[in-house]
Amino acid sequence: MANVAFFGLGNMGGPMAANLVKAGHSVKVFDLYDQAVQQLLEQGATTASSNQQLVDGADFIVSMLPAGKHVEGLYLGEDGLINYIKPGALVIDSSTIDKPTVVNVASALAEKGINFVDAPVSGGVGGAIAGTLSFMVGGEDADFATAKPLLDNMGKNIFHAGSYGAGQIAKVCNNMLLGILMAGTSEALQLGIANGLDPKKLSEIMLQSSGRNWTLELYNPCPDVLENVPSSNNYEGGFMVDLMAKDLGLALDTAVNSQSSTPMGALARSLFAIHAGQGNGKKDFSSIFKMFDKE
């Protein structure tokens, strides 16, 4: 059993922290929303009145935050956790952020004797709940080895991508492809619907053909084709459009830095930005299906 401090209990972070509790770890949690904290307390987690008390004695500090500025603020800001985490502890940041922020935070923590890995995830809310997430980890070999048993309690596929920031690069590549696939799958399904095909039958055909992909098979964007996916729940409870647009922006920034050509990624970024601007930012990203509706 490990002492874990967990920061960020959103759609992904909440279930991840819950799985650590179920695995028998002592987990202290924090989120800006009291309701999110209360849900974890009901499952066996504890909390504290200050960040200093939250990380006091913690072997692991896990964070799941929206953006790089939040990660930097949590660890390096005024009264940041860097002042309270014990030397030798391991920080596992599962946020999806930019590589320069990762390197900055990791370097600052290292000066205090605090270890760090970036470990963004893939697998969606369903994967977070089921404990089947994929973790893409960047950091030193020894720190990856230390982190892996804890990550195994939250995920099924744990990859060591390379040094600091490598996890983030792998994640933005994955999410760029995911955004492209979701937009393309939505477009294809709507084309079939506009020409009289039943979307469930069309999905079945494409799943047995060369168009098969994850979004079509496990996260179908057309309502009522699959049960227990956001599209069949008014696009609620999944990975928000705003976050997909953010991740696609990170992918484009990464492409600029390496002078890489990503025209499909740029188009997907524009489509999701337009969709968010039309008031859909808090909906699941599969709601881009509605953008291609003739009606």
C-alpha positions, -999 to 999 in steps of 0.1 A, spaced: 0 0 0 13 35 -9 4 69 3 -10 88 -26 -20 125 -31 -43 129 -61 -51 163 -76 -79 167 -102 -111 147 -100 -128 153 -133 -144 128 -157 -110 110 -159 -93 118 -126 -122 108 -104 -124 72 -116 -86 69 -117 -84 80 -80 -113 56 -72 -94 27 -87 -64 35 -65 -86 34 -34 -101 1 -46 -65 -13 -49 -59 -6 -12 -38 26 -14 -42 54 11 -55 82 -11 -59 119 -2 -78 139 -29 -83 175 -40 -104 192 -65 -119 227 -68 -154 212 -69 -165 199 -35 -189 175 -50 -161 157 -68 -142 154 -35 -173 142 -17 -178 114 -42 -143 101 -35 -147 104 2 -177 82 0 -155 56 -17 -129 56 9 -105 84 1 -96 112 25 -88 149 21 -71 176 40 -75 213 46 -43 224 27 -20 212 -1 8 209 24 -13 184 45 -23 166 13 12 158 2 26 153 37 42 118 37 29 110 2 50 85 -18 32 94 -50 16 127 -62 -8 122 -91 -22 151 -110 -49 152 -138 -54 188 -148 -68 206 -178 -37 225 -191 0 232 -187 -6 264 -168 -25 245 -142 3 219 -138 29 246 -136 9 265 -111 2 235 -89 39 225 -86 59 256 -91 35 285 -84 34 306 -53 31 282 -24 34 254 -49 38 217 -40 75 218 -47 78 234 -13 61 205 5 67 172 -14 93 150 4 125 143 -15 124 109 -31 87 110 -38 74 105 -73 52 129 -92 30 113 -119 14 140 -140 -13 125 -162 -25 158 -177 -22 163 -214 1 193 -218 30 206 -238 65 191 -236 83 224 -226 61 226 -195 68 190 -187 106 196 -189 104 228 -169 84 211 -140 105 180 -141 138 200 -139 126 222 -111 114 192 -91 147 173 -97 166 202 -81 147 194 -49 153 157 -51 117 150 -63 112 124 -91 88 130 -120 72 112 -149 47 125 -174 20 99 -180 -9 111 -201 -37 86 -208 -59 72 -235 -90 52 -232 -118 76 -224 -141 78 -193 -151 42 -198 -115 31 -196 -109 52 -165 -138 36 -148 -129 1 -158 -92 6 -150 -82 -2 -186 -65 30 -196 -33 32 -217 -5 52 -201 22 68 -223 50 76 -199 80 98 -202 109 98 -177 139 80 -164 139 42 -164 140 39 -126 111 63 -122 91 44 -148 97 12 -129 86 29 -96 55 43 -113 44 12 -131 28 -8 -102 6 22 -94 -3 28 -130 -12 -9 -133 -40 -2 -108 -55 24 -132 -46 10 -166 -41 -20 -187 -14 -9 -212 16 9 -198 42 22 -223 75 38 -216 78 62 -245 112 78 -236 126 106 -216 107 136 -201 79 148 -224 79 117 -246 46 106 -231 31 139 -241 44 136 -277 29 101 -280 -4 114 -265 -7 143 -289 0 121 -319 -26 96 -307 -52 123 -301 -45 140 -334 -53 107 -351 -84 102 -329 -98 136 -338 -92 129 -375 -109 95 -372 -139 109 -353 -145 136 -379 -140 112 -408 -163 85 -392 -190 111 -386 -188 124 -421 -190 89 -436 -220 79 -414 -239 111 -423 -232 105 -460 -248 71 -457 -278 84 -437 -283 112 -463 -285 85 -489 -310 63 -471 -288 38 -452 -295 28 -417 -265 39 -395 -264 7 -375 -263 -14 -407 -237 9 -422 -216 7 -391 -218 -31 -392 -207 -31 -429 -177 -7 -423 -166 -27 -392 -162 -57 -414 -144 -37 -441 -113 -16 -445 -129 15 -428 -129 -2 -394 -116 20 -366 -118 26 -329 -143 54 -331 -167 33 -352 -163 2 -332 -163 14 -296 -173 50 -295 -198 53 -324 -208 90 -328 -243 82 -342 -270 81 -314 -285 46 -306 -260 26 -326 -242 16 -294 -253 16 -258 -234 32 -230 -215 57 -252 -219 95 -250 -237 97 -284 -266 77 -269 -267 99 -239 -271 133 -256 -233 135 -259 -228 138 -222 -203 123 -199 -173 118 -222 -142 137 -236 -153 173 -241 -150 191 -275 -130 218 -257 -104 193 -246 -101 177 -281 -97 212 -296 -70 219 -270 -52 186 -277 -53 192 -315 -38 226 -308 -10 210 -289 -4 187 -318 -1 216 -342 23 235 -318 44 203 -317 43 201 -355 54 237 -358 83 231 -334 95 201 -355 86 216 -389 63 186 -395 35 186 -420 1 178 -404 -26 191 -428 -53 166 -416 -45 175 -380 -49 212 -389 -83 205 -406 -95 185 -376 -84 213 -352 -104 238 -373 -135 216 -373 -135 210 -336 -128 247 -329 -159 256 -351 -180 230 -333 -169 244 -299 -177 279 -310 -212 269 -318 -219 262 -282 -208 225 -281 -176 229 -261 -188 209 -231 -204 181 -252 -185 149 -259 -162 152 -289 -183 126 -308 -209 153 -311 -191 166 -341 -213 141 -359 -240 167 -357 -219 192 -377 -223 170 -408 -261 165 -405 -279 178 -436 -309 188 -415 
